[in-house]
C-alpha cells in the first residue's frame, strides 16, 4: 500500500506532463520584403513611397501535442508616400504617413527534430491602419496654402483581412526559442487606391525572427 501511495503522485505528474499544453510568449521583429505602397509615374505627376524596413511586436503560442500549435501575433510597421502634381500655374504636393497594426492568428506544425525543428504555419490576419496623416501644400500663382487631413481621398478602407502562409525553424538555445521565418500574406482588399498613381500592395512578404520563453 505504501509503495502504491508513493507511486501515485508520480503517475499524476507523468500524466500531467503528457497532456500539458505549454504556453510561450515573447517578442517578434524583422523587416518587410515588399513595399507597402506601389507607385507609378503619370503625366505631370511624380509619386514615391517609403516602407520603413522594420516590423516589431509581440507573439504568444499555445503548444499542443503532436507538434501542433496556435500562434497569435501583434505586429506594427510604418510607411509613407507622397505625390507632386505640376500644372500650368500651380503645384500640389501631398505627403502622407501612417502606421499599420497586423493581427495574425496562425495554426502551426513543427516537424520532429532535436534542437532545430522546422515548422510551417498558416491562417488569417487582420490589418488596421493608425495615425494616417496627410499634409497637402498647394501653390497657385506663387501663393501657398497648406492643409492637413486624416482622411485622404485615396484611402478606401482602414481595415482589411487576408490569408497567411509561412515557414521557418524553431531553434532552442537553453530556455529561449529563436524562430526565424519567412511569411507571406495575401490581403483581400486595398487600403489605398489612386488610379494610375499609387495602390496598396496586396501581396506582402516579411522576414521575421521571434524570441520566446
N, C-alpha and C positions, 0 to 999 in steps of 0.2 A: 504493500500500500504506500509506504514511504517513497519507494522508488518511482511508483506511478505518479505520486504527488510532485516529485521533483521533475519528472519528465513532462508533465502537463504544461508548465509555463514555456518550456522550450518549443512544444508543439504550437502553442498560441503565437509565439514570436515568429516562428518559421512561416506559419500561415499568413500572419500579418505582412511579413516581408514579401511573400509570394504574390499577395494581392494588393500590395500598396501601389499608390499612384502618385509618385513624387512630383512635386510642383517646383519648377525652376523659374527664375526671373533674372533680369539683368538689363544691359544696355545694348543697343544696336545702332551702328552707324555705317557710313560708306559714301558712295558717290553715284550720281546719275550717269548712265552711259548714253543717254539720249537727251536731246533738248526738250524743254517743256513746251516751247512755242516754235513752230515752223514759220519762217518769214520768206517773202518773195519780193522781188523788185517789180514795180509797176511804173507806168509813165508818170513823171512828176512826183513820185512817192518813193522815199527811201525808208526801209524798215529794218530793225535789228532786234535781236533778243539775247538775253544773258541768262543762262541757267547756272546758278551757283553750284559748284562741284562738291556739295556735301549733302548728306542725309543723316539725320540724328534723331534718336528717340529711345523708346523702351520696348522691352519684349517680355513675354511670360509664356510658359508652356506647361501643359498638363501631360505628363508622360504616362502612357498606357502600356499594358502588356503587349508582347509580340512585336516590339519595335514601333508601335503606333504612338501618335501624339497629336495634340491640338495646340496650336500656337496663335497668340493674339499679339499684334504689334501696334504701337503708336509712333508714326514717323513724320518728321517735319522737313520741308525743303523750301527754298526761297528762289524766286525768279523775277526777272524784269524784262520789259520790252519797250521799244519806242518807235516812233514814226515821224517823218517830216514831209509835209506836203508843200510843194512850191508852185504857186500860181503867179499870174501876171503881176499883180500888185500886192500880194500877201504871202506870208509864210505861216504855216500852222505846225507846231511841234507838240507832240504828246509823249510823255514819259510815264510809264506805269510800272508799279512794283506790287508784289503780292507774295503771300506765303500759302502753302498747301499742307493740310494735315491729312495723312493717309492712315486708314484703319484696316489692315489686312486681318482676315480670320482664315487660318490655314489648317488643313489636315496634313500630317507629316508621317513619313515612313522611314525608319532607319534600317539600313541593311546590317547584317551581322558583321562584327569586327572586334578588334581589341581597343587600342587607344584611339584609333581613327575609324569612324563609322560613316560611310557615305549616306546621304539622305536625299529624298525628293519630297516636294511639298506642292500643294495646290489648294485653291479655294477662291474666296471672293474678297474684294476690298472696296472700301468707300473712300472718296476723296472730297475734302471740304476746303474751299478757299477761305483765307482770312487776311485781313489788313489790305484789301485791294485799294490802292490809291493812284489816281491818275492826275497829273498836272499838265494842263494844256496852256500853251502860250501862243497867242495869235498876234501877228504883226501885220497891220493893214495900214498902208500909206505911212510907214515909219512910226506908227503908234502901236504900242504893245499892250496887250491885255492878258492877264493870267488868271485862270480859274482852276479849282481843284474839285474832283468828284470821286466818290466811292462806287459809282455805278457807270462805268464807261459803256458806250453804246455797243461795243463788240462783245461784251460779257453776255453770254447766253444762259449759263447755269452755273451757280457757285458750288453745286454738289453733283457728283457723278459716281457711278459704281462700275466695277469691272471684274474680270477673271484673272487669276494669278497662277503661274506655274514657275517652279524654280527647283534648284538642286544645289547641293554643296556637301560639306563634310563636317562631322562633329568630332573635334579633336579634344580629348580630355587631358588636361595638364593639372595634376594634383586635384584640387577641388573645383577648378574652373573649367568650363567647357568653352572652347573657341570655335565659332561656327561661321566660316566664310561661305558665301553662296552667291549665285547669280540668279536674279529674279526677273521675270517678265510679266507685265500687266497689260491687258488689253481693255481700255476704257470704253464704256458703252456710248458715251456722248462727249462732245467737246465743251470745254469751259468757255473758250473764246472763238469767235468766227468773224472775220472781216474779209469778205470775198476778194481774192486776188492779192491780199497783202499779208495777212497772218492768220494762223489757225493753231489751235491746240493740237499737240501730238497725241494721238490716241494709243500709240504703242510705246510703252515705257520699259526701259531696261535699267537695272540697278545692280551694282556690286555692293554687297553688304557683309559686314562682319559683326557677329553677336558675341557678347561675353556674358555667360550666365553662370549662376551659382546653384 
